[in-house]
Amino acid sequence: MPVSDVISSSLLQRMVAWRRDLHAHPETAFEEHRTSDAVAAALAAMGMEVSRGLAQTGVVGTLRNGAGPRLGFRADMDALNMEERGAVAHASSYPGKMHACGHDGHTAMLLGAAHYLSENRAFRGTLNFIFQPAEENEGGGKQMVEQGLFDQFPCDAVFGLHNTPQMPLGLFCIREGTMFSASDFFEIRVIGKGAHAALPHTGTDAIVVASQLVGSLQTVVSRNVNPLDCLAISVTQFIAGDTWNVLPHEALIRGTCRSFVPQVRDMARSRIEQICSGLAMSGGTRIELEYRQGYPAVDNAPEPTRQAIRAATALVGEAHVDANCRPRMGSEDFSFMQRVCSGAYIMLGTARGDNDPPLHNPYYDFNDDALPFGAAYWIALAAQTKQSGA
């Protein structure tokens, strides 16, 4: 089933229009009201049953075609709190907000597939098109599950897709088992004693202790983890001080901890707690640690993974499907859906060239040439329901 056989030029134009409109109007976690309205209106125009309100701004469109498997197709809708610097005509019109992860493309591709399937009914059973808010950091997928997503819309399997501009256009990659890491977040407040910078002995230097802390955290990775396992600890914020001649009273460090193996995840938290305790004692400061578990690892189940591989292979051929790719250190709250429903998550290459801006970059813009590949993938997954054992 080549991509060109299912994605007409008129459908592609429709997807491009949806995508660019969403890109120009980015909305962040649980504030996707305009986006939610647009998605719900598009689904209703296709004749779908439309449900709204899960995780505040979530939308589910349901399409039925007799008895058969029940599948969930999920796309995320939210943008990021960052300023767009690109000069595209459809650049963000909302200051400080940007679709820097391609969720505008994900939404447009799933809408395109929904439009095709509503007209052609190239499936049997029930398709639930799940448009999820707040994937970026806030766990909208978790909220949808907790509020009854799969109770209201039972699924035998659920599928997700993400773009990557670091892979060639039209290449798919997936693996059975762990696909993306778990992610945790920490905030460490080092409280010392402020003083004049000319008289450091009269204070307790929070910056020195916090700096030692940054270096010590890296030893968790280099000296506490089996080299064959994976752990990434990244300090992403270091906030301290107001002026040149004052030793600040406190310093604040924030960061993330990512891992694949539950035992490594638990060990990392324990070691961070021990390091904070030890440095507080040796540095004469008080250290307050807030450690928050984020998303679980994305774990692809065997049968949905085989279904995803078959669908991608039918579109682009075996040579363009990496069916045993390396796990990735990014994280995804699709994992909360996989905890209650067997599922698979796949990556789609969207590169324009050899040096595309990466995801979460202020110059990133989803490649519209990838829209037909994503929409056709969803259609190919749905088409498998017409075969026995889908």
N, C-alpha and C positions, 0 to 999 in steps of 0.2 A: 504494500500500500504506500506508494511514493507520496511525499508531502504534497506535491502539486495536484494529486488526484482528489484531495479532500479540501484543500484551502484555496478557494477561488480568489480572484483579484478583488472582488467586491467585499468578501469577508476580511481579507487582509486590510483593505482600506478602513473597514469598520474597526478592526483591532487597533490599527495605528491611531485612529481618532480617539478611541477610548484611552489608549496608553498615554498619548500626549496631553489629553485633558487632565488625566490623573496626575501626570508629572507636574503640570502647571499649578495644581491645587493640592499640594502634599499635606497630609494630616497625620499627626503622631498619635501615640498610644491612647486608645479609648476616646479619641476626639475625631474619629473618621466619619463624621456625620454627613458631610457632602459626598464623600466616597461611598458610604453605605447607601445613601439615597440613590446615587447613580447606578450602583450595582443592582439594587432591588428593582429599580425601574426597568433596567435592561432585561433582567430575568422575567419580570412580569410581562413585558412585551413579547417574550418568547413563549408565553403561555404556561409558565412554570408555577408550581405552588411555591410561594415565597414566605419564609419565616424570618423574623427579625428579633433582635433583642438579646440573644446570647452574648455574653461578655460585652454588654451595652451596645456595641455597634456592629456585631457580627450579623452576617446574612447567610441563609441556606436556601438554595433553590433545589427543588426536587422534581425529577422527571421520571415517569414510570412508563414501562412498556411490557406489561404482562408479568408473568411469573419468571423468576430468575434470580441471579446473584444481586446483592445489595452492595454497591461500592460508594466510597466517599472520595471525592477529589477536592483537595484543599489548596487554596491560594491565600497568601497573606496580603494585607492591604495597606499597612502603615508605612509612614516615612520616618526620617530621622531628624533630630534636632541639630541641624548644622546648616551653614550658609552655602548656597550653591554659587560656584564661581564660573561655571561654563556659560557660553554665549549662545546656546541653542534658542530658537524662537519660542519654544515651549518651556523655557526655564521657569523655575518656581516663582510664583507671584506672592508667596507668603514669606516674609523675612524670617530667617533663622530656621526654616524647615525645608527639607529636600528629600526627594526620592533617590537616595544614594545607594540603595541596595537592590533596586530593580523590582520592588513589589508592585509598582505600576505595571510592569511587564507581566508579572505573574498573574495579576488580576485580569489584564486584557487577554492573555492566552486562554485562561479558563473560561472567560466570557465567550471568546471565539468558539471554543469547543462546545460550550452549552448551546450557542446559536446553531451550530451545525447539527448537533444531535437532536435538538428540538424539531428541526425540519426534516431530518432524514431517518430518525429512529433506528440508527445502525447499531442497536444493542437490544438486549432483553433483560428484564428485571428492573431495578431501581438505581438511579444515579442521584447522589446527593452532592451538590456543588457547594462546598463550604468556603466561604469568604471570611477569613479570620482577621480580627484587629490585633494590634499590640504584640507583634512577634518580637520586636526589638526591645529586649530587656524586661518587659513588663508581664510576659506570660499570658497573653490573650488565649493561647491554645489551652492552657491549664484551666482558665476560667470557663471556656466553652465546655470542656469535659465535665468540670465540677457542676455546672449548671444544667447538665443533662443532654449534651449533644447527642451521644449515642443511645440514650434512652428515647429521645424524640425521633432520632433519625438512625435506626439500627443499620449497621454496616458489617458485612462479612470481611471487608478489608478496606483500608484507607491509604491513600497515596498522596505524596507531596513532591514538589519539584522546585529547584532553585537554579537560577542562572549563575554562570561564572564567566567573566570576561578574560580569565586567564586560561581558558580552553578554546580550541578552534571552534568556529561556528558550526553547529549541527552535530557535534560530538557529544555523546551521552556517557556518563560514568556512574557506576553504582557498585555496591558490594553487599553480600549477605553478611549479617552481623553488624558490628559497630561501624557506623558511617561517620558520625560526628561526635565530638567529645561532650562530656558533661561540663558545665560552667558554673563556677561559684564566684562570689564577690566579697571583697574584704575592705573594711575601712579601719585604719589604725590612727588613733590620736595620741601623739606623744606630748605629755604635759610636763614642762620643766619649770624654770623660774626665769622670768624676763630680767634683762639687765642692760646697762649701757655697753655698747660694743667695745669701748675702750677698757672696760672693767669686767671681762668675762668671768673672772674668778668669783664675782659676787652673785652670779646667777647659775642656773643649770641649763646648758645649751640643748634645747629641743632639736635644733637642726642637726647637730652632730650625732645625736642618738638616732634620729630618724634616718640620717644618711647611712649609718651603720646597719640599720634595719633593712634598708633597700638592698645592700650588698649581702647581708645574711640570708635574706629570702631566697637568693639565687642558689645558695648551697643546698636548699631542699631538693632542687632539681638535680644538681651536679653530684651530691654526695649521699642522698637518701633514697634515690629511686634506682631500681635496676635499669641499666642502660637499654635493655630490651623493651622496657615499658616507656610510656610517654607521660610527661607532665610539663605544663608551661605555666609559670607564674610571672605575671607582668604587672609592674607598677605603672599605672597610667596617669596618676595625679600626685603631685607633691606641692602642698600649699603651706607656705610659712612666711611670716614677716611682712612688714609694711614699709620699711625705710632702711637707709644704709647703716645707721648708727645705733640700731636697737637689736639686741638678741631677743627674738620673739618668745613669748611665754609658751607657745605650743606650735606643733607642726602636724599636718594632716596628710596621710598617705592613703590612696585608694588604688585598687587594682583587681585583677581577675586571676582565677586559678582554674586550669582546664586539664582534664584527664579522661582516660578511657575506662580504666579499671576501678571498680568501687573501692578496693583495698588501698589503691594509690590515692584516691580522692580523700578517704578518711585519714590516711597518714599525713597528707599535706596539711590538712586542717590542724591536726594535732601538733605537727612540727612548728607551724606558724604561731600557735598558742604558746609553745615552749620558748620560741625565740623572743617573742614579745615579753614574756615573763623574765627571761634571763637578762635582756638588755635593759629592762626597767630597773632591775636590781643593780646591774653594773654601772648604769649611767646616772643613777640617782633621780630618775624621772618616774612618772606614773604613765602607764601605757594602757589605753582602752581599745580593745579589739571588738569590732562587730563583724561577724562572719556569716554570710548568708548563702545558703545553697540555692543555686539557680536552676538551670535546665538539666534534666538527666541526659545521658548519652542517647543519640539516635541509633536505634538497634533494628536493622531491617530483618523482618521475618522471612523464612525460606520461600514459601509459596508466593507471597506478594512480590518478592524480589524476582522470582522467575517470571511472573507475569509482566513486571516492568521491563525486564530484559527482552522478552518476546516482543513487546510493543515497540520498544526502541529499535530493535533489530529489523522489524517489519518496515520501519520508516527509512532508516539510513544504512542498513546492512551491517553485518557482523563486524566488519573492519572499523566501523565508527562507533562501536559500543564497547567501552571498557567495563567488563562485567566483574572485575575484581580489583577495583581501584584502591589506592591507599586510603586509610581513614584520614579525616581532616580535623584540625584542631578548632574549627569553628563550632558553634552550637546552635541549636534550633529547638523551639518549643513544640514542634511537631512531635517530639519525643513523648510529650504528655498524652497525645492521642494514641501513640503506639503502645502505651502502657495498658490501655483498655481495649484496643482493637488492633488486630494484626495488620501491619502496614509496611510500606517501603517508600524510601525517599531517594530521588534521583537528581543528578546534576546535569545541566544542559550548557554546553559551551556557547558563548555569545560574542566571541572576540571579533572586532573589526580588523585588527592588525596585530603586530607583534608587541606593541607597547601601550595597550589600552589602560586607561585609568582603572584601578581596582575598585572593588566594592568599598563603600564608605569613604570614597574620595570626593572632594568637592567638585571635581570635573567629570565625574561619572555620569553617563546617560545610557540607559538601556538601549541595546541595539535592536531596532525594529525588524531587521532581517531575521531575527531569531523567533519572532512571533509565530510564523507558520510551523516551525519545528515543535514548539511547545504545545500549540493547539492540536496539531496532528498527533502528538504523543497521547494526549488525553483521549482523543477519538479512537486511537488504536487500542488503548486499554479498554474502553467501552466495548469495542467490537469483539473483544475476546469473550464477552459474556454470551455471544451467540454460539460459542463452541462448548462442547461438553467439558466439564472439569475446570471451567474458568473460575 
